[in-house]
Amino acid sequence: MSRTARRRHAEASFAAATNLLFGAPDALYRAIPDETPVCRCEEVTAGDLRAAMAGGARSLAALKKETRAGMGRCQG
């Protein structure tokens, strides 16, 4: 395994552990109404993000590309 691959694996393991300790429960995310604004600059709602995820967006970069969330003047 290359040095880069080992580092990526270690960082992914740390991220997973951090999410287990401090991540919000899925029920909390599901309780957010679809009409809730997530990005006011680009007028993106929680429903827009859910639709993008249902359409195949699986990363933050993919969500930003699909919805422009966080790409407005305030940089979200």
C-alpha positions in Angstrom: 0.0 0.0 0.0 1.4 3.4 -0.9 2.0 6.2 1.6 -0.8 8.2 0.1 -3.2 5.2 0.3 -2.2 4.6 3.9 -2.8 8.2 4.8 -6.2 8.3 3.0 -7.2 5.1 4.8 -6.2 6.6 8.2 -8.0 9.8 7.5 -11.2 8.0 6.4 -11.1 5.9 9.5 -10.7 9.0 11.7 -13.6 10.7 9.9 -15.8 7.6 10.4 -15.0 7.5 14.1 -15.6 11.2 14.5 -19.0 10.9 12.7 -20.0 8.0 15.0 -19.1 10.0 18.1 -20.5 13.4 17.1 -22.7 12.9 14.1 -26.4 13.8 14.3 -28.9 11.0 14.2 -30.5 10.3 10.8 -33.9 11.0 12.3 -32.9 14.6 12.9 -32.1 15.1 9.2 -35.4 13.4 8.1 -37.3 15.7 10.4 -36.2 18.8 8.5 -39.1 19.9 6.2 -38.4 20.0 2.4 -39.2 23.7 2.2 -36.4 24.6 4.8 -33.9 26.9 3.2 -30.3 25.5 3.2 -28.7 28.1 1.0 -30.4 31.5 0.8 -28.1 33.0 -1.8 -28.9 30.2 -4.3 -32.4 29.5 -3.0 -31.7 25.9 -2.3 -34.0 24.0 0.1 -33.6 20.7 2.0 -35.9 19.2 -0.6 -33.6 20.2 -3.4 -30.7 18.5 -1.7 -32.8 15.3 -1.1 -33.9 15.3 -4.8 -30.3 15.7 -5.9 -29.3 12.8 -3.7 -32.1 10.7 -5.0 -30.9 11.5 -8.5 -27.4 10.1 -7.7 -25.4 12.9 -6.0 -23.3 11.1 -3.4 -20.8 13.7 -2.3 -20.7 17.3 -1.2 -19.0 18.2 -4.5 -21.8 16.5 -6.4 -24.5 18.2 -4.4 -22.9 21.6 -5.0 -22.6 20.9 -8.7 -26.2 19.8 -8.9 -27.8 22.5 -6.7 -25.2 25.3 -6.3 -25.7 25.0 -2.6 -23.0 27.0 -0.8 -21.8 28.7 -4.0 -23.5 32.0 -3.7 -22.2 35.3 -2.3 -21.9 34.1 1.3 -20.1 30.9 0.3 -22.5 28.9 2.5 
